[in-house]
Amino acid sequence: MEKDIRQVVAKNVTYLLAIKNMSVNQLVESSGVSWQSIQNMMKMKTKNGITIVSLQKIAVALEINPGDLVDDWQ
């Protein structure tokens, strides 16, 4: 059974924030994605998930390939 992509993204962002010693507030500032959007994504509170544009902005802020956010590599 495949995992919900929202769960994979939330897990990957949480992990990457931890290893980069970055807070959610720092991610908000460096990505330009709203605090509420990031919180909703991390808590999987949105029915449709996060937009591709926001995913790209988050990846750039985390200095990773956007595909790393959606890949179940952990």
mmCIF file of the N, C-alpha and C atoms, coordinates in Angstrom:
data_MODEL
# 
_entry.id   MODEL 
# 
loop_
_atom_site.group_PDB 
_atom_site.id 
_atom_site.type_symbol 
_atom_site.label_atom_id 
_atom_site.label_alt_id 
_atom_site.label_comp_id 
_atom_site.label_asym_id 
_atom_site.label_entity_id 
_atom_site.label_seq_id 
_atom_site.pdbx_PDB_ins_code 
_atom_site.Cartn_x 
_atom_site.Cartn_y 
_atom_site.Cartn_z 
_atom_site.occupancy 
_atom_site.B_iso_or_equiv 
_atom_site.pdbx_formal_charge 
_atom_site.auth_seq_id 
_atom_site.auth_comp_id 
_atom_site.auth_asym_id 
_atom_site.auth_atom_id 
_atom_site.pdbx_PDB_model_num 
ATOM 1   N N  . MET A 1 1  ? 0.837  -1.184 0.000  1.00 0.00 ? 1  MET A N  1 
ATOM 2   C CA . MET A 1 1  ? 0.000  0.000  0.000  1.00 0.00 ? 1  MET A CA 1 
ATOM 3   C C  . MET A 1 1  ? 0.884  1.251  0.000  1.00 0.00 ? 1  MET A C  1 
ATOM 4   N N  . GLU A 1 2  ? 0.611  2.163  -0.912 1.00 0.00 ? 2  GLU A N  1 
ATOM 5   C CA . GLU A 1 2  ? 1.387  3.382  -1.008 1.00 0.00 ? 2  GLU A CA 1 
ATOM 6   C C  . GLU A 1 2  ? 0.994  4.361  0.083  1.00 0.00 ? 2  GLU A C  1 
ATOM 7   N N  . LYS A 1 3  ? 2.004  5.094  0.550  1.00 0.00 ? 3  LYS A N  1 
ATOM 8   C CA . LYS A 1 3  ? 1.742  6.124  1.554  1.00 0.00 ? 3  LYS A CA 1 
ATOM 9   C C  . LYS A 1 3  ? 1.090  7.331  0.894  1.00 0.00 ? 3  LYS A C  1 
ATOM 10  N N  . ASP A 1 4  ? 0.343  8.050  1.665  1.00 0.00 ? 4  ASP A N  1 
ATOM 11  C CA . ASP A 1 4  ? -0.233 9.318  1.231  1.00 0.00 ? 4  ASP A CA 1 
ATOM 12  C C  . ASP A 1 4  ? 0.927  10.273 0.964  1.00 0.00 ? 4  ASP A C  1 
ATOM 13  N N  . ILE A 1 5  ? 0.952  10.884 -0.211 1.00 0.00 ? 5  ILE A N  1 
ATOM 14  C CA . ILE A 1 5  ? 2.042  11.782 -0.589 1.00 0.00 ? 5  ILE A CA 1 
ATOM 15  C C  . ILE A 1 5  ? 2.169  12.943 0.396  1.00 0.00 ? 5  ILE A C  1 
ATOM 16  N N  . ARG A 1 6  ? 1.051  13.359 0.976  1.00 0.00 ? 6  ARG A N  1 
ATOM 17  C CA . ARG A 1 6  ? 1.112  14.442 1.965  1.00 0.00 ? 6  ARG A CA 1 
ATOM 18  C C  . ARG A 1 6  ? 1.912  14.015 3.182  1.00 0.00 ? 6  ARG A C  1 
ATOM 19  N N  . GLN A 1 7  ? 1.759  12.746 3.575  1.00 0.00 ? 7  GLN A N  1 
ATOM 20  C CA . GLN A 1 7  ? 2.504  12.214 4.715  1.00 0.00 ? 7  GLN A CA 1 
ATOM 21  C C  . GLN A 1 7  ? 3.998  12.148 4.395  1.00 0.00 ? 7  GLN A C  1 
ATOM 22  N N  . VAL A 1 8  ? 4.329  11.738 3.184  1.00 0.00 ? 8  VAL A N  1 
ATOM 23  C CA . VAL A 1 8  ? 5.727  11.644 2.767  1.00 0.00 ? 8  VAL A CA 1 
ATOM 24  C C  . VAL A 1 8  ? 6.368  13.023 2.779  1.00 0.00 ? 8  VAL A C  1 
ATOM 25  N N  . VAL A 1 9  ? 5.701  14.020 2.214  1.00 0.00 ? 9  VAL A N  1 
ATOM 26  C CA . VAL A 1 9  ? 6.244  15.382 2.177  1.00 0.00 ? 9  VAL A CA 1 
ATOM 27  C C  . VAL A 1 9  ? 6.421  15.922 3.589  1.00 0.00 ? 9  VAL A C  1 
ATOM 28  N N  . ALA A 1 10 ? 5.423  15.750 4.434  1.00 0.00 ? 10 ALA A N  1 
ATOM 29  C CA . ALA A 1 10 ? 5.512  16.235 5.813  1.00 0.00 ? 10 ALA A CA 1 
ATOM 30  C C  . ALA A 1 10 ? 6.678  15.593 6.551  1.00 0.00 ? 10 ALA A C  1 
ATOM 31  N N  . LYS A 1 11 ? 6.851  14.295 6.380  1.00 0.00 ? 11 LYS A N  1 
ATOM 32  C CA . LYS A 1 11 ? 7.947  13.580 7.037  1.00 0.00 ? 11 LYS A CA 1 
ATOM 33  C C  . LYS A 1 11 ? 9.298  14.070 6.521  1.00 0.00 ? 11 LYS A C  1 
ATOM 34  N N  . ASN A 1 12 ? 9.407  14.255 5.213  1.00 0.00 ? 12 ASN A N  1 
ATOM 35  C CA . ASN A 1 12 ? 10.669 14.701 4.632  1.00 0.00 ? 12 ASN A CA 1 
ATOM 36  C C  . ASN A 1 12 ? 11.019 16.126 5.056  1.00 0.00 ? 12 ASN A C  1 
ATOM 37  N N  . VAL A 1 13 ? 10.046 17.011 5.072  1.00 0.00 ? 13 VAL A N  1 
ATOM 38  C CA . VAL A 1 13 ? 10.305 18.389 5.500  1.00 0.00 ? 13 VAL A CA 1 
ATOM 39  C C  . VAL A 1 13 ? 10.719 18.411 6.969  1.00 0.00 ? 13 VAL A C  1 
ATOM 40  N N  . THR A 1 14 ? 10.026 17.671 7.799  1.00 0.00 ? 14 THR A N  1 
ATOM 41  C CA . THR A 1 14 ? 10.372 17.606 9.220  1.00 0.00 ? 14 THR A CA 1 
ATOM 42  C C  . THR A 1 14 ? 11.798 17.109 9.410  1.00 0.00 ? 14 THR A C  1 
ATOM 43  N N  . TYR A 1 15 ? 12.156 16.060 8.704  1.00 0.00 ? 15 TYR A N  1 
ATOM 44  C CA . TYR A 1 15 ? 13.504 15.492 8.788  1.00 0.00 ? 15 TYR A CA 1 
ATOM 45  C C  . TYR A 1 15 ? 14.555 16.495 8.310  1.00 0.00 ? 15 TYR A C  1 
ATOM 46  N N  . LEU A 1 16 ? 14.302 17.118 7.166  1.00 0.00 ? 16 LEU A N  1 
ATOM 47  C CA . LEU A 1 16 ? 15.271 18.063 6.612  1.00 0.00 ? 16 LEU A CA 1 
ATOM 48  C C  . LEU A 1 16 ? 15.445 19.295 7.494  1.00 0.00 ? 16 LEU A C  1 
ATOM 49  N N  . LEU A 1 17 ? 14.366 19.768 8.084  1.00 0.00 ? 17 LEU A N  1 
ATOM 50  C CA . LEU A 1 17 ? 14.479 20.890 9.018  1.00 0.00 ? 17 LEU A CA 1 
ATOM 51  C C  . LEU A 1 17 ? 15.379 20.507 10.189 1.00 0.00 ? 17 LEU A C  1 
ATOM 52  N N  . ALA A 1 18 ? 15.217 19.300 10.685 1.00 0.00 ? 18 ALA A N  1 
ATOM 53  C CA . ALA A 1 18 ? 16.020 18.842 11.825 1.00 0.00 ? 18 ALA A CA 1 
ATOM 54  C C  . ALA A 1 18 ? 17.502 18.730 11.466 1.00 0.00 ? 18 ALA A C  1 
ATOM 55  N N  . ILE A 1 19 ? 17.816 18.110 10.328 1.00 0.00 ? 19 ILE A N  1 
ATOM 56  C CA . ILE A 1 19 ? 19.239 17.929 10.008 1.00 0.00 ? 19 ILE A CA 1 
ATOM 57  C C  . ILE A 1 19 ? 19.908 19.227 9.580  1.00 0.00 ? 19 ILE A C  1 
ATOM 58  N N  . LYS A 1 20 ? 19.121 20.180 9.107  1.00 0.00 ? 20 LYS A N  1 
ATOM 59  C CA . LYS A 1 20 ? 19.676 21.488 8.738  1.00 0.00 ? 20 LYS A CA 1 
ATOM 60  C C  . LYS A 1 20 ? 19.581 22.491 9.883  1.00 0.00 ? 20 LYS A C  1 
ATOM 61  N N  . ASN A 1 21 ? 19.073 22.010 11.030 1.00 0.00 ? 21 ASN A N  1 
ATOM 62  C CA . ASN A 1 21 ? 18.932 22.861 12.213 1.00 0.00 ? 21 ASN A CA 1 
ATOM 63  C C  . ASN A 1 21 ? 18.185 24.159 11.863 1.00 0.00 ? 21 ASN A C  1 
ATOM 64  N N  . MET A 1 22 ? 17.061 23.982 11.190 1.00 0.00 ? 22 MET A N  1 
ATOM 65  C CA . MET A 1 22 ? 16.266 25.111 10.711 1.00 0.00 ? 22 MET A CA 1 
ATOM 66  C C  . MET A 1 22 ? 14.883 25.042 11.349 1.00 0.00 ? 22 MET A C  1 
ATOM 67  N N  . SER A 1 23 ? 14.365 26.173 11.744 1.00 0.00 ? 23 SER A N  1 
ATOM 68  C CA . SER A 1 23 ? 13.018 26.226 12.316 1.00 0.00 ? 23 SER A CA 1 
ATOM 69  C C  . SER A 1 23 ? 11.986 26.453 11.214 1.00 0.00 ? 23 SER A C  1 
ATOM 70  N N  . VAL A 1 24 ? 10.733 26.229 11.547 1.00 0.00 ? 24 VAL A N  1 
ATOM 71  C CA . VAL A 1 24 ? 9.656  26.498 10.603 1.00 0.00 ? 24 VAL A CA 1 
ATOM 72  C C  . VAL A 1 24 ? 9.646  27.981 10.251 1.00 0.00 ? 24 VAL A C  1 
ATOM 73  N N  . ASN A 1 25 ? 9.885  28.835 11.240 1.00 0.00 ? 25 ASN A N  1 
ATOM 74  C CA . ASN A 1 25 ? 9.920  30.279 10.969 1.00 0.00 ? 25 ASN A CA 1 
ATOM 75  C C  . ASN A 1 25 ? 11.020 30.637 9.980  1.00 0.00 ? 25 ASN A C  1 
ATOM 76  N N  . GLN A 1 26 ? 12.180 29.989 10.094 1.00 0.00 ? 26 GLN A N  1 
ATOM 77  C CA . GLN A 1 26 ? 13.268 30.240 9.147  1.00 0.00 ? 26 GLN A CA 1 
ATOM 78  C C  . GLN A 1 26 ? 12.880 29.750 7.753  1.00 0.00 ? 26 GLN A C  1 
ATOM 79  N N  . LEU A 1 27 ? 12.180 28.623 7.692  1.00 0.00 ? 27 LEU A N  1 
ATOM 80  C CA . LEU A 1 27 ? 11.715 28.112 6.408  1.00 0.00 ? 27 LEU A CA 1 
ATOM 81  C C  . LEU A 1 27 ? 10.708 29.068 5.779  1.00 0.00 ? 27 LEU A C  1 
ATOM 82  N N  . VAL A 1 28 ? 9.823  29.601 6.581  1.00 0.00 ? 28 VAL A N  1 
ATOM 83  C CA . VAL A 1 28 ? 8.843  30.579 6.094  1.00 0.00 ? 28 VAL A CA 1 
ATOM 84  C C  . VAL A 1 28 ? 9.573  31.781 5.496  1.00 0.00 ? 28 VAL A C  1 
ATOM 85  N N  . GLU A 1 29 ? 10.547 32.309 6.239  1.00 0.00 ? 29 GLU A N  1 
ATOM 86  C CA . GLU A 1 29 ? 11.290 33.485 5.774  1.00 0.00 ? 29 GLU A CA 1 
ATOM 87  C C  . GLU A 1 29 ? 12.078 33.206 4.502  1.00 0.00 ? 29 GLU A C  1 
ATOM 88  N N  . SER A 1 30 ? 12.748 32.075 4.445  1.00 0.00 ? 30 SER A N  1 
ATOM 89  C CA . SER A 1 30 ? 13.612 31.804 3.292  1.00 0.00 ? 30 SER A CA 1 
ATOM 90  C C  . SER A 1 30 ? 12.853 31.297 2.069  1.00 0.00 ? 30 SER A C  1 
ATOM 91  N N  . SER A 1 31 ? 11.674 30.727 2.264  1.00 0.00 ? 31 SER A N  1 
ATOM 92  C CA . SER A 1 31 ? 10.918 30.186 1.129  1.00 0.00 ? 31 SER A CA 1 
ATOM 93  C C  . SER A 1 31 ? 9.887  31.165 0.576  1.00 0.00 ? 31 SER A C  1 
ATOM 94  N N  . GLY A 1 32 ? 9.381  32.041 1.438  1.00 0.00 ? 32 GLY A N  1 
ATOM 95  C CA . GLY A 1 32 ? 8.304  32.931 1.014  1.00 0.00 ? 32 GLY A CA 1 
ATOM 96  C C  . GLY A 1 32 ? 6.932  32.270 1.051  1.00 0.00 ? 32 GLY A C  1 
ATOM 97  N N  . VAL A 1 33 ? 6.882  31.035 1.549  1.00 0.00 ? 33 VAL A N  1 
ATOM 98  C CA . VAL A 1 33 ? 5.611  30.321 1.707  1.00 0.00 ? 33 VAL A CA 1 
ATOM 99  C C  . VAL A 1 33 ? 5.050  30.691 3.078  1.00 0.00 ? 33 VAL A C  1 
ATOM 100 N N  . SER A 1 34 ? 3.765  30.931 3.154  1.00 0.00 ? 34 SER A N  1 
ATOM 101 C CA . SER A 1 34 ? 3.172  31.387 4.409  1.00 0.00 ? 34 SER A CA 1 
ATOM 102 C C  . SER A 1 34 ? 3.324  30.363 5.533  1.00 0.00 ? 34 SER A C  1 
ATOM 103 N N  . TRP A 1 35 ? 3.379  30.880 6.743  1.00 0.00 ? 35 TRP A N  1 
ATOM 104 C CA . TRP A 1 35 ? 3.491  30.028 7.926  1.00 0.00 ? 35 TRP A CA 1 
ATOM 105 C C  . TRP A 1 35 ? 2.322  29.048 7.978  1.00 0.00 ? 35 TRP A C  1 
ATOM 106 N N  . GLN A 1 36 ? 1.126  29.543 7.708  1.00 0.00 ? 36 GLN A N  1 
ATOM 107 C CA . GLN A 1 36 ? -0.053 28.689 7.764  1.00 0.00 ? 36 GLN A CA 1 
ATOM 108 C C  . GLN A 1 36 ? 0.011  27.573 6.720  1.00 0.00 ? 36 GLN A C  1 
ATOM 109 N N  . SER A 1 37 ? 0.473  27.877 5.534  1.00 0.00 ? 37 SER A N  1 
ATOM 110 C CA . SER A 1 37 ? 0.588  26.843 4.494  1.00 0.00 ? 37 SER A CA 1 
ATOM 111 C C  . SER A 1 37 ? 1.570  25.760 4.903  1.00 0.00 ? 37 SER A C  1 
ATOM 112 N N  . ILE A 1 38 ? 2.700  26.176 5.474  1.00 0.00 ? 38 ILE A N  1 
ATOM 113 C CA . ILE A 1 38 ? 3.698  25.193 5.899  1.00 0.00 ? 38 ILE A CA 1 
ATOM 114 C C  . ILE A 1 38 ? 3.165  24.366 7.069  1.00 0.00 ? 38 ILE A C  1 
ATOM 115 N N  . GLN A 1 39 ? 2.531  25.003 8.030  1.00 0.00 ? 39 GLN A N  1 
ATOM 116 C CA . GLN A 1 39 ? 1.954  24.271 9.160  1.00 0.00 ? 39 GLN A CA 1 
ATOM 117 C C  . GLN A 1 39 ? 0.881  23.285 8.693  1.00 0.00 ? 39 GLN A C  1 
ATOM 118 N N  . ASN A 1 40 ? 0.017  23.734 7.801  1.00 0.00 ? 40 ASN A N  1 
ATOM 119 C CA . ASN A 1 40 ? -1.035 22.854 7.273  1.00 0.00 ? 40 ASN A CA 1 
ATOM 120 C C  . ASN A 1 40 ? -0.428 21.666 6.539  1.00 0.00 ? 40 ASN A C  1 
ATOM 121 N N  . MET A 1 41 ? 0.643  21.914 5.777  1.00 0.00 ? 41 MET A N  1 
ATOM 122 C CA . MET A 1 41 ? 1.306  20.840 5.057  1.00 0.00 ? 41 MET A CA 1 
ATOM 123 C C  . MET A 1 41 ? 1.911  19.835 6.033  1.00 0.00 ? 41 MET A C  1 
ATOM 124 N N  . MET A 1 42 ? 2.582  20.327 7.057  1.00 0.00 ? 42 MET A N  1 
ATOM 125 C CA . MET A 1 42 ? 3.266  19.445 7.992  1.00 0.00 ? 42 MET A CA 1 
ATOM 126 C C  . MET A 1 42 ? 2.287  18.654 8.853  1.00 0.00 ? 42 MET A C  1 
ATOM 127 N N  . LYS A 1 43 ? 1.106  19.199 9.081  1.00 0.00 ? 43 LYS A N  1 
ATOM 128 C CA . LYS A 1 43 ? 0.091  18.508 9.886  1.00 0.00 ? 43 LYS A CA 1 
ATOM 129 C C  . LYS A 1 43 ? -0.950 17.827 9.007  1.00 0.00 ? 43 LYS A C  1 
ATOM 130 N N  . MET A 1 44 ? -0.728 17.880 7.694  1.00 0.00 ? 44 MET A N  1 
ATOM 131 C CA . MET A 1 44 ? -1.624 17.262 6.703  1.00 0.00 ? 44 MET A CA 1 
ATOM 132 C C  . MET A 1 44 ? -3.075 17.711 6.897  1.00 0.00 ? 44 MET A C  1 
ATOM 133 N N  . LYS A 1 45 ? -3.258 19.011 7.108  1.00 0.00 ? 45 LYS A N  1 
ATOM 134 C CA . LYS A 1 45 ? -4.598 19.542 7.342  1.00 0.00 ? 45 LYS A CA 1 
ATOM 135 C C  . LYS A 1 45 ? -5.303 19.966 6.060  1.00 0.00 ? 45 LYS A C  1 
ATOM 136 N N  . THR A 1 46 ? -4.589 19.917 4.938  1.00 0.00 ? 46 THR A N  1 
ATOM 137 C CA . THR A 1 46 ? -5.221 20.327 3.691  1.00 0.00 ? 46 THR A CA 1 
ATOM 138 C C  . THR A 1 46 ? -5.657 19.108 2.906  1.00 0.00 ? 46 THR A C  1 
ATOM 139 N N  . LYS A 1 47 ? -6.816 19.180 2.331  1.00 0.00 ? 47 LYS A N  1 
ATOM 140 C CA . LYS A 1 47 ? -7.364 18.057 1.563  1.00 0.00 ? 47 LYS A CA 1 
ATOM 141 C C  . LYS A 1 47 ? -6.517 17.771 0.334  1.00 0.00 ? 47 LYS A C  1 
ATOM 142 N N  . ASN A 1 48 ? -6.074 18.830 -0.332 1.00 0.00 ? 48 ASN A N  1 
ATOM 143 C CA . ASN A 1 48 ? -5.355 18.674 -1.593 1.00 0.00 ? 48 ASN A CA 1 
ATOM 144 C C  . ASN A 1 48 ? -3.841 18.803 -1.455 1.00 0.00 ? 48 ASN A C  1 
ATOM 145 N N  . GLY A 1 49 ? -3.350 19.041 -0.270 1.00 0.00 ? 49 GLY A N  1 
ATOM 146 C CA . GLY A 1 49 ? -1.908 19.190 -0.090 1.00 0.00 ? 49 GLY A CA 1 
ATOM 147 C C  . GLY A 1 49 ? -1.428 20.580 -0.450 1.00 0.00 ? 49 GLY A C  1 
ATOM 148 N N  . ILE A 1 50 ? -0.150 20.666 -0.751 1.00 0.00 ? 50 ILE A N  1 
ATOM 149 C CA . ILE A 1 50 ? 0.500  21.949 -1.023 1.00 0.00 ? 50 ILE A CA 1 
ATOM 150 C C  . ILE A 1 50 ? 0.671  22.114 -2.531 1.00 0.00 ? 50 ILE A C  1 
ATOM 151 N N  . THR A 1 51 ? 0.742  23.347 -2.986 1.00 0.00 ? 51 THR A N  1 
ATOM 152 C CA . THR A 1 51 ? 0.898  23.571 -4.425 1.00 0.00 ? 51 THR A CA 1 
ATOM 153 C C  . THR A 1 51 ? 2.310  23.221 -4.876 1.00 0.00 ? 51 THR A C  1 
ATOM 154 N N  . ILE A 1 52 ? 2.429  22.940 -6.139 1.00 0.00 ? 52 ILE A N  1 
ATOM 155 C CA . ILE A 1 52 ? 3.724  22.637 -6.749 1.00 0.00 ? 52 ILE A CA 1 
ATOM 156 C C  . ILE A 1 52 ? 4.661  23.839 -6.624 1.00 0.00 ? 52 ILE A C  1 
ATOM 157 N N  . VAL A 1 53 ? 4.130  25.040 -6.753 1.00 0.00 ? 53 VAL A N  1 
ATOM 158 C CA . VAL A 1 53 ? 4.946  26.251 -6.636 1.00 0.00 ? 53 VAL A CA 1 
ATOM 159 C C  . VAL A 1 53 ? 5.502  26.368 -5.217 1.00 0.00 ? 53 VAL A C  1 
ATOM 160 N N  . SER A 1 54 ? 4.670  26.122 -4.215 1.00 0.00 ? 54 SER A N  1 
ATOM 161 C CA . SER A 1 54 ? 5.139  26.176 -2.825 1.00 0.00 ? 54 SER A CA 1 
ATOM 162 C C  . SER A 1 54 ? 6.159  25.076 -2.558 1.00 0.00 ? 54 SER A C  1 
ATOM 163 N N  . LEU A 1 55 ? 5.939  23.905 -3.133 1.00 0.00 ? 55 LEU A N  1 
ATOM 164 C CA . LEU A 1 55 ? 6.881  22.798 -2.973 1.00 0.00 ? 55 LEU A CA 1 
ATOM 165 C C  . LEU A 1 55 ? 8.248  23.182 -3.539 1.00 0.00 ? 55 LEU A C  1 
ATOM 166 N N  . GLN A 1 56 ? 8.248  23.830 -4.692 1.00 0.00 ? 56 GLN A N  1 
ATOM 167 C CA . GLN A 1 56 ? 9.494  24.298 -5.308 1.00 0.00 ? 56 GLN A CA 1 
ATOM 168 C C  . GLN A 1 56 ? 10.194 25.319 -4.404 1.00 0.00 ? 56 GLN A C  1 
ATOM 169 N N  . LYS A 1 57 ? 9.444  26.265 -3.871 1.00 0.00 ? 57 LYS A N  1 
ATOM 170 C CA . LYS A 1 57 ? 10.017 27.293 -2.995 1.00 0.00 ? 57 LYS A CA 1 
ATOM 171 C C  . LYS A 1 57 ? 10.620 26.674 -1.741 1.00 0.00 ? 57 LYS A C  1 
ATOM 172 N N  . ILE A 1 58 ? 9.941  25.693 -1.177 1.00 0.00 ? 58 ILE A N  1 
ATOM 173 C CA . ILE A 1 58 ? 10.443 25.004 0.017  1.00 0.00 ? 58 ILE A CA 1 
ATOM 174 C C  . ILE A 1 58 ? 11.725 24.254 -0.313 1.00 0.00 ? 58 ILE A C  1 
ATOM 175 N N  . ALA A 1 59 ? 11.747 23.583 -1.455 1.00 0.00 ? 59 ALA A N  1 
ATOM 176 C CA . ALA A 1 59 ? 12.943 22.842 -1.867 1.00 0.00 ? 59 ALA A CA 1 
ATOM 177 C C  . ALA A 1 59 ? 14.133 23.781 -2.042 1.00 0.00 ? 59 ALA A C  1 
ATOM 178 N N  . VAL A 1 60 ? 13.915 24.916 -2.672 1.00 0.00 ? 60 VAL A N  1 
ATOM 179 C CA . VAL A 1 60 ? 14.999 25.897 -2.857 1.00 0.00 ? 60 VAL A CA 1 
ATOM 180 C C  . VAL A 1 60 ? 15.500 26.374 -1.505 1.00 0.00 ? 60 VAL A C  1 
ATOM 181 N N  . ALA A 1 61 ? 14.586 26.665 -0.589 1.00 0.00 ? 61 ALA A N  1 
ATOM 182 C CA . ALA A 1 61 ? 14.981 27.134 0.747  1.00 0.00 ? 61 ALA A CA 1 
ATOM 183 C C  . ALA A 1 61 ? 15.768 26.069 1.508  1.00 0.00 ? 61 ALA A C  1 
ATOM 184 N N  . LEU A 1 62 ? 15.442 24.799 1.271  1.00 0.00 ? 62 LEU A N  1 
ATOM 185 C CA . LEU A 1 62 ? 16.138 23.698 1.943  1.00 0.00 ? 62 LEU A CA 1 
ATOM 186 C C  . LEU A 1 62 ? 17.377 23.237 1.174  1.00 0.00 ? 62 LEU A C  1 
ATOM 187 N N  . GLU A 1 63 ? 17.600 23.866 0.014  1.00 0.00 ? 63 GLU A N  1 
ATOM 188 C CA . GLU A 1 63 ? 18.751 23.560 -0.850 1.00 0.00 ? 63 GLU A CA 1 
ATOM 189 C C  . GLU A 1 63 ? 18.765 22.091 -1.281 1.00 0.00 ? 63 GLU A C  1 
ATOM 190 N N  . ILE A 1 64 ? 17.599 21.636 -1.745 1.00 0.00 ? 64 ILE A N  1 
ATOM 191 C CA . ILE A 1 64 ? 17.470 20.257 -2.220 1.00 0.00 ? 64 ILE A CA 1 
ATOM 192 C C  . ILE A 1 64 ? 16.711 20.247 -3.542 1.00 0.00 ? 64 ILE A C  1 
ATOM 193 N N  . ASN A 1 65 ? 16.699 19.103 -4.173 1.00 0.00 ? 65 ASN A N  1 
ATOM 194 C CA . ASN A 1 65 ? 15.916 18.885 -5.379 1.00 0.00 ? 65 ASN A CA 1 
ATOM 195 C C  . ASN A 1 65 ? 14.449 18.738 -4.966 1.00 0.00 ? 65 ASN A C  1 
ATOM 196 N N  . PRO A 1 66 ? 13.519 19.381 -5.657 1.00 0.00 ? 66 PRO A N  1 
ATOM 197 C CA . PRO A 1 66 ? 12.101 19.247 -5.289 1.00 0.00 ? 66 PRO A CA 1 
ATOM 198 C C  . PRO A 1 66 ? 11.627 17.796 -5.217 1.00 0.00 ? 66 PRO A C  1 
ATOM 199 N N  . GLY A 1 67 ? 12.179 16.939 -6.052 1.00 0.00 ? 67 GLY A N  1 
ATOM 200 C CA . GLY A 1 67 ? 11.799 15.539 -6.037 1.00 0.00 ? 67 GLY A CA 1 
ATOM 201 C C  . GLY A 1 67 ? 12.120 14.854 -4.720 1.00 0.00 ? 67 GLY A C  1 
ATOM 202 N N  . ASP A 1 68 ? 13.124 15.366 -3.993 1.00 0.00 ? 68 ASP A N  1 
ATOM 203 C CA . ASP A 1 68 ? 13.471 14.782 -2.696 1.00 0.00 ? 68 ASP A CA 1 
ATOM 204 C C  . ASP A 1 68 ? 12.358 14.953 -1.675 1.00 0.00 ? 68 ASP A C  1 
ATOM 205 N N  . LEU A 1 69 ? 11.506 15.936 -1.868 1.00 0.00 ? 69 LEU A N  1 
ATOM 206 C CA . LEU A 1 69 ? 10.409 16.160 -0.932 1.00 0.00 ? 69 LEU A CA 1 
ATOM 207 C C  . LEU A 1 69 ? 9.279  15.149 -1.113 1.00 0.00 ? 69 LEU A C  1 
ATOM 208 N N  . VAL A 1 70 ? 9.131  14.648 -2.313 1.00 0.00 ? 70 VAL A N  1 
ATOM 209 C CA . VAL A 1 70 ? 8.018  13.719 -2.578 1.00 0.00 ? 70 VAL A CA 1 
ATOM 210 C C  . VAL A 1 70 ? 8.456  12.273 -2.642 1.00 0.00 ? 70 VAL A C  1 
ATOM 211 N N  . ASP A 1 71 ? 9.762  12.037 -2.590 1.00 0.00 ? 71 ASP A N  1 
ATOM 212 C CA . ASP A 1 71 ? 10.291 10.682 -2.651 1.00 0.00 ? 71 ASP A CA 1 
ATOM 213 C C  . ASP A 1 71 ? 10.294 10.066 -1.253 1.00 0.00 ? 71 ASP A C  1 
ATOM 214 N N  . ASP A 1 72 ? 9.812  8.846  -1.146 1.00 0.00 ? 72 ASP A N  1 
ATOM 215 C CA . ASP A 1 72 ? 9.763  8.157  0.140  1.00 0.00 ? 72 ASP A CA 1 
ATOM 216 C C  . ASP A 1 72 ? 11.111 7.477  0.399  1.00 0.00 ? 72 ASP A C  1 
ATOM 217 N N  . TRP A 1 73 ? 12.134 8.281  0.640  1.00 0.00 ? 73 TRP A N  1 
ATOM 218 C CA . TRP A 1 73 ? 13.511 7.799  0.784  1.00 0.00 ? 73 TRP A CA 1 
ATOM 219 C C  . TRP A 1 73 ? 13.916 7.498  2.200  1.00 0.00 ? 73 TRP A C  1 
ATOM 220 N N  . GLN A 1 74 ? 13.105 7.826  3.155  1.00 0.00 ? 74 GLN A N  1 
ATOM 221 C CA . GLN A 1 74 ? 13.482 7.586  4.557  1.00 0.00 ? 74 GLN A CA 1 
ATOM 222 C C  . GLN A 1 74 ? 13.176 6.183  4.981  1.00 0.00 ? 74 GLN A C  1 
# 
